[in-house]
């Protein structure tokens, strides 16, 4: 495969270029009187359409793309996997967690103080949150909430109770307004019937 001189019907010198990998052919104009020269003329023209001529091997656009892809794949560095985090904390880490929980967790109330949580303690000590949960449940208390959350829950509950009471009062007022409006409409209809019965002249005298 490679380069093969051919002559066009018009008499113009051309070169038949054959892919060494798949056999695909491409014909370009070139003077093949000098066998070494026509290859040099053909290569730049082939390169413009994506072909490649490397180590005296000719490849078409598709085969050259495959060669580059395989070459890049071989160059990809092996990713070094990070070792998994230890499943259990060390003794030093356990001591740190216990000491920190002693300050951050109120065992009497059964919750964290202020805005502390299992997650904030883990972030502060740079340890796994699950370690904090296990040690807290074993030595301090089962609840991972805190005082701020408890206060917020109470505040929300109080607000819900107040809104529900207001809703009931509003519904009662709306019912009363509807009843009053119904009574006024009944009086209006009654007056209209009276006007119709006695006639406009009598009503004019009364007024």
C-alpha positions as CSV (number, residue, x, y, z in Angstrom):
1,X,0.0,0.0,0.0
2,X,1.1,3.7,0.2
3,X,1.5,5.6,-3.0
4,X,0.8,4.5,-6.5
5,X,1.2,6.7,-9.6
6,X,-1.8,6.8,-11.9
7,X,-2.7,8.8,-15.0
8,X,-6.0,10.6,-15.3
9,X,-8.0,10.4,-18.5
10,X,-7.1,14.0,-19.1
11,X,-3.5,13.0,-19.1
12,X,-2.7,14.8,-15.8
13,X,-0.3,13.0,-13.5
14,X,-1.9,11.9,-10.3
15,X,-1.1,9.7,-7.3
16,X,-3.3,7.0,-5.8
17,X,-2.9,7.1,-2.0
18,X,-3.8,4.0,-0.1
19,X,-4.3,3.8,3.7
20,X,-1.9,1.2,5.1
21,X,-4.4,0.3,7.9
22,X,-7.8,0.0,6.2
23,X,-7.0,0.2,2.5
24,X,-9.0,3.4,1.8
25,X,-8.0,5.2,-1.3
26,X,-7.6,8.9,-2.2
27,X,-6.3,10.3,-5.5
28,X,-4.5,13.7,-5.5
29,X,-2.7,15.6,-8.2
30,X,1.1,15.0,-8.3
31,X,4.0,14.7,-10.8
32,X,5.0,11.0,-10.6
33,X,8.0,11.3,-13.0
34,X,10.2,11.3,-9.9
35,X,9.0,8.4,-7.7
36,X,10.4,10.0,-4.5
37,X,9.1,13.4,-5.5
38,X,5.4,12.5,-6.0
39,X,5.1,11.2,-2.4
40,X,6.4,14.5,-1.1
41,X,3.9,16.3,-3.3
42,X,1.0,14.1,-2.2
43,X,1.6,14.2,1.6
44,X,0.8,17.9,2.2
45,X,-2.4,17.6,0.2
46,X,-3.4,14.5,2.2
47,X,-2.6,16.2,5.5
48,X,-5.1,19.0,4.6
49,X,-7.9,16.4,4.6
50,X,-6.8,14.7,7.8
51,X,-4.5,12.0,6.5
52,X,-1.1,11.3,8.2
53,X,2.2,9.9,7.0
54,X,4.2,8.8,10.0
55,X,7.2,6.5,10.0
56,X,6.6,5.8,6.3
57,X,3.1,4.6,7.1
58,X,0.1,6.2,5.5
59,X,-3.2,6.5,7.4
60,X,-6.5,7.9,6.4
61,X,-8.5,10.4,8.7
62,X,-10.4,7.6,10.6
63,X,-7.3,5.4,11.1
64,X,-5.2,8.3,12.3
65,X,-7.9,9.3,14.8
66,X,-7.9,5.8,16.1
67,X,-4.1,5.7,16.4
68,X,-4.1,9.0,18.3
69,X,-6.8,7.8,20.6
70,X,-5.0,4.6,21.5
71,X,-1.8,6.6,21.9
72,X,-3.5,8.9,24.4
73,X,-5.0,6.0,26.2
74,X,-1.6,4.5,26.8
75,X,-0.3,7.7,28.2
76,X,-3.1,8.2,30.7
77,X,-1.6,7.9,34.2
78,X,-3.0,5.4,36.5
79,X,-5.1,7.1,39.1
80,X,-3.8,6.4,42.6
81,X,-6.8,5.5,44.8
82,X,-6.8,7.0,48.2
83,X,-6.9,4.6,51.0
84,X,-10.3,4.2,52.6
85,X,-10.9,6.0,55.9
86,X,-10.5,3.8,58.9
87,X,-13.8,2.2,60.0
88,X,-13.1,2.9,63.7
89,X,-11.6,6.0,65.3
90,X,-8.2,5.7,67.0
91,X,-7.9,6.0,70.8
92,X,-6.7,9.6,70.4
93,X,-9.6,10.5,68.2
94,X,-12.0,8.8,70.7
95,X,-10.6,10.9,73.5
96,X,-10.9,14.1,71.5
97,X,-14.6,13.3,70.6
98,X,-15.4,12.5,74.3
99,X,-13.8,15.7,75.5
100,X,-15.5,17.8,73.0
101,X,-18.9,16.2,73.7
102,X,-18.4,16.9,77.4
103,X,-18.5,20.6,76.5
104,X,-21.0,20.6,73.6
105,X,-23.6,18.1,74.9
106,X,-25.8,18.6,77.9
107,X,-26.5,15.1,79.3
108,X,-29.1,16.4,81.8
109,X,-31.2,17.9,79.0
110,X,-30.3,15.2,76.6
111,X,-29.3,17.5,73.7
112,X,-26.5,19.6,72.3
113,X,-26.0,23.1,73.7
114,X,-26.4,26.2,71.4
115,X,-26.1,25.3,67.8
116,X,-23.8,22.3,68.1
117,X,-24.7,19.0,66.3
118,X,-23.0,15.7,65.5
119,X,-22.0,17.2,62.2
120,X,-20.4,20.4,63.6
121,X,-18.4,18.4,66.1
122,X,-17.2,16.1,63.4
123,X,-16.1,19.0,61.2
124,X,-14.3,20.7,64.1
125,X,-12.4,17.5,65.0
126,X,-12.0,16.5,61.3
127,X,-13.4,13.0,62.0
128,X,-16.3,10.9,60.6
129,X,-19.8,12.1,61.7
130,X,-20.7,8.4,62.4
131,X,-18.0,8.2,65.0
132,X,-19.4,11.2,66.9
133,X,-22.9,9.7,66.7
134,X,-21.8,6.3,68.1
135,X,-19.8,7.8,71.0
136,X,-22.5,10.3,71.8
137,X,-25.2,7.6,71.9
138,X,-23.0,5.3,74.0
139,X,-21.7,7.8,76.6
140,X,-24.0,10.9,76.6
141,X,-27.5,10.6,75.2
142,X,-29.6,9.3,72.3
143,X,-30.8,12.7,71.0
144,X,-28.7,14.5,68.4
145,X,-30.7,17.7,68.5
146,X,-29.7,21.0,70.2
147,X,-31.1,23.8,72.3
148,X,-31.6,26.1,69.4
149,X,-33.6,23.4,67.5
150,X,-35.7,22.7,70.6
151,X,-36.4,26.4,71.1
152,X,-37.2,26.8,67.4
153,X,-39.7,23.9,67.5
154,X,-41.4,25.4,70.5
155,X,-41.6,28.8,68.8
156,X,-43.1,27.2,65.7
157,X,-45.6,25.2,67.7
158,X,-46.7,28.4,69.5
159,X,-47.1,30.3,66.3
160,X,-49.1,27.5,64.7
161,X,-51.4,27.5,67.8
162,X,-51.9,31.3,67.5
163,X,-52.6,31.1,63.8
164,X,-55.1,28.3,64.2
165,X,-56.9,30.3,66.9
166,X,-57.1,33.3,64.6
167,X,-58.4,31.1,61.8
168,X,-61.2,29.8,64.0
169,X,-62.1,33.3,65.2
170,X,-62.1,34.5,61.6
171,X,-64.3,31.7,60.4
172,X,-66.8,32.5,63.2
173,X,-66.8,36.2,62.2
174,X,-67.3,35.2,58.5
175,X,-70.3,33.0,59.5
176,X,-71.8,35.9,61.5
177,X,-71.3,38.3,58.7
178,X,-72.9,35.9,56.3
179,X,-75.9,35.5,58.7
180,X,-76.2,39.3,59.1
181,X,-76.0,39.7,55.3
182,X,-78.7,37.1,54.8
183,X,-81.0,39.0,57.3
184,X,-80.5,42.3,55.5
185,X,-81.3,40.7,52.1
186,X,-84.5,39.2,53.6
187,X,-85.6,42.6,54.9
188,X,-84.9,44.0,51.4
189,X,-87.0,41.4,49.7
190,X,-89.8,41.9,52.3
191,X,-89.8,45.6,51.6
192,X,-90.0,45.0,47.9
193,X,-93.1,42.8,48.3
194,X,-94.8,45.4,50.5
195,X,-94.1,48.1,47.9
196,X,-95.6,45.9,45.3
197,X,-98.7,45.2,47.4
198,X,-99.7,48.7,48.4
199,X,-98.7,50.4,45.2
200,X,-96.4,53.3,44.6
201,X,-98.9,56.1,45.4
202,X,-99.4,54.8,49.0
203,X,-95.7,54.4,49.5
204,X,-95.2,58.0,48.3
205,X,-97.7,59.3,50.8
206,X,-96.1,57.3,53.6
207,X,-92.7,58.6,52.8
